[in-house]
Amino acid sequence: QVQLVESGGGLVQAGGSLRLSCAASGSIFRISVMGWYRQAPGKQREMVATIDSGGSTNYADSVRGRFTISRDNAKNTVYLQTNGLKPEDTAVYYCNLRARAGMLNYWGQGTQVTVSS
């Protein structure tokens, strides 16, 4: 069983920054695709950014150039650096771990990010 614990959310003014962290338990972190997703009120959950075991990244168009995903395999942790935050970035941000061709799929409990205008 894998547990994901997010931290780093909060309230920030437009243009500000936050660094989200997600710590994973277990030994499969190194071979996993890690991702950050978000869900705003009344909207579906959407992909924000992903990073695979080799360090290749993928971003949603809405955050490319403002957000950066990274991982530290020694600490079993994935990060999301968010810069230039906008009110439309307000959402609950979830950490995700996928491994073994999607047979393993875990979610964190979420961390709230609120951006005021």
N, C-alpha and C positions, 0 to 999 in steps of 0.2 A: 504494500500500500504506500502511495506517495502522498505527502502533504505539502501544500504550497501555502506560504504565508506572505501576503503582500503588506507593504508599509510605504509611507511617504506621501500619501494623499493629503489634501487639505484645501483651504480657501486661499486663493491668490487673485490679485488684480490682473486685468488684461495686460498682456505683455510680459508677465512674470514667468517664473520657471519653477518646476518641481522635479525631483528625482524619485521615481518609484522604484522599489526593490521587491523582489520576490525570491524568497529562500525556499529551496526544495529539499525534502528529505529523500533518502534512498540513494541507490548507486546508479540509477539509470539516467541521471541528469546529463552526463557527458554525451550520451548517444541520442539525446532527445532534441526535438524541435521545440523551442520555447517561443511563446507568443504573448502579446498583450492585446486584449480585446476591450471594448467599452460598450456600455449600454446606457443611453440617455432615457429619461422618462418618456414612455409612450413610443419608444423606438426599438428596433431589433438590435441585438448584439452585433457589433461589427468588428472586423479585424483592424487593429491599429498597426502592429508591426510584428514580424517574426524573425527568428534567427535559428539557423540549423546548427548541427553539431560541428560543421566546418567553419562557421562564422558568417555564412552568407545571409544577407538580410533582405527583407521585403517590407515595404511600407504602403499604407493607404495613401492615395493621392492627397487627401486632405491634410496629412501631417508631414509628408515628405519635405525635408529641408528644415523642419522645425523640431522634430523628435528624433532621438537616436536610441536604438536598442543595442545592448551589449550583454555579454555574459562573462562570468568568472567561474570556470569549471572547478577551480580549487576551492571555491566557497559555495558551490552549488547554488549560485545566485544569478538571476537575470535582472537587468536594470532597464528603465526607460527614462531617459533624460528628455524632459519636455521644456522647450523654450518657446518664447513668443506665444504664450497661451492666449486663446480667444474664448469668449463666452460659449461658443458652440462646442468647445472641448469639454464642457461640463458633462460629467457622466460618472458612473461607477466603472472603474478600470479593473479588469480581471486578468490574472496570470493563467496561462495554459501550458501544459506539458503534454506532448504527443510523442509516442515511441512505438517501435515495432509496427510500422506501416499503419498507425492509427488504432491498433488493437488496444493500446494503452492511451487513455485520454483523461487527464485530470484538470480540475479547475480550483483556483483559490477562492477565498470568500469575498474578494473584492475590496477595493479601497476607493473612497469618494474623492473626486476632484471637482472643485467648484471654482469657476472663474467669473469674477465680477467685472462688470463693465465700468 
